[in-house]
Amino acid sequence: QVQLVESGGGLVQAGGSLRLSCAASGRTLTTYLVGWYRPAPGKEREFVARINWFGSSTDYADSVKGRFTISRDNAENTVYLQMSSLKPEDTAIYYCNALRTSLDKYWGQGTQVTVSS
């Protein structure tokens, strides 16, 4: 069993930066796909960024490409989302997801990001 705890959210001015953390306990995340998601119109949650099991491949939503960077620190068993050039439309609760199989997947409780104009 894996427990995920997100942190790093807060209030920031437009153009500023935040770094979100997704810390795992119970198992190491080296064999998991880990992604960040946020609510969007017409969807419960939309894809934001994803990193593969060993960090050799990343993927981003078009809306955040060039501004957000996902990374992982295996020693800390933590995945990060570095967010720069933040926009008010980035305001959302950001959720961390870890997936290995359909029977081995987990969600965190989310962390609030608020970007003021």
N, C-alpha and C positions, 0 to 999 in steps of 0.2 A: 504494500500500500504506500502511496505517495501523498504527502501533504504539501500544498503550495501556498506560500504567503507572499503577496505582492506588497511593495512599499515604494516610497519615493514620490508619490503624487503630492500635489499641492497647488497653490495659486501662483501663477507667473504671468508677467506682462507679455503681450504679443511680441514676438521676436526673441523671446528668452528661451532658456533650455531647462530641461529636467532629465533626470536619469531614473527610470523605473527598474526595480529589482524584483525578480521572482525566485525566491529561495525555496529549495526543496528539502524535505526530510523523509526518512523512511527508506528511500532508495536513491542511488545516484541517477543522474539524468543523462549520462553519456550515451545511453541506448534509446533515448526518447527524442521524438520531434517535439519542439517547444515553440509555441507561437503566442503572439499577443493579439487580442481582439477587443473591439469596442462596439457599443450599440450604434445602429445606423437606421435611417428611415427605411421602413419596410422590412427590416431584418432585426432579429434579436441581437445578433452580434455579427460584425463584419471582420474579415481578416485584415490585419494591420501589417504584421511581419512574422516571419517564421525562420527558424534555424534548424538544420538537420542534426542527426545524432552526434556527430563529431565536430560540428561547426564548420564543415568544409563548404557548405552551400547555404545561401540565404535567399529569401524572397520577400518582396515588399508590395503593398498596395500602391497603385499609381499615385494616390493622393498624398502619400508620405515619402515616396521615393526621392532620395537626395537630401532629405531632412532628418530621417530617422535611421538609426543603425542598431541592429540586434547583434548581440554577442553572448558568449557563454564562458564562464570560468569554472572549469571542471573541479579544480581544487576546492572552490567554495560551494560547488553544487548549486550554482546560481546562474540565471539568465538575465541579461540586462537589455533595456531598450533606451538608448540614448536619443533624446528628442531635442532637436534644435530648430530654430526659426519657427517657433510655435505660433499657430494661428488660433483665433477664437473658435473656429470650427473644429479644432482638435479637442475641445472640451468634451469630456466623456469619462465614464468609468472604464478603466482598462483592466482586462482580465488576462491572466496567464493560463495557458493550456499545455499539458504534457501528454503525449500520445505515443504508445508503442504498438498496441493492438487495439481492436475494438473492445476487448475485455480488460484493457489496461490503459485507461485514460482518466485524466483528472483536470479539474478546474479550481482555480483559486477564488477568493471572495471579491477581488477587484480592488483597485486603488483609484481615487478620484483625481482627475487632472482638470484644472480650471484655468483657462487662458483669458485674460482680460484685454480689452482693446485700448 
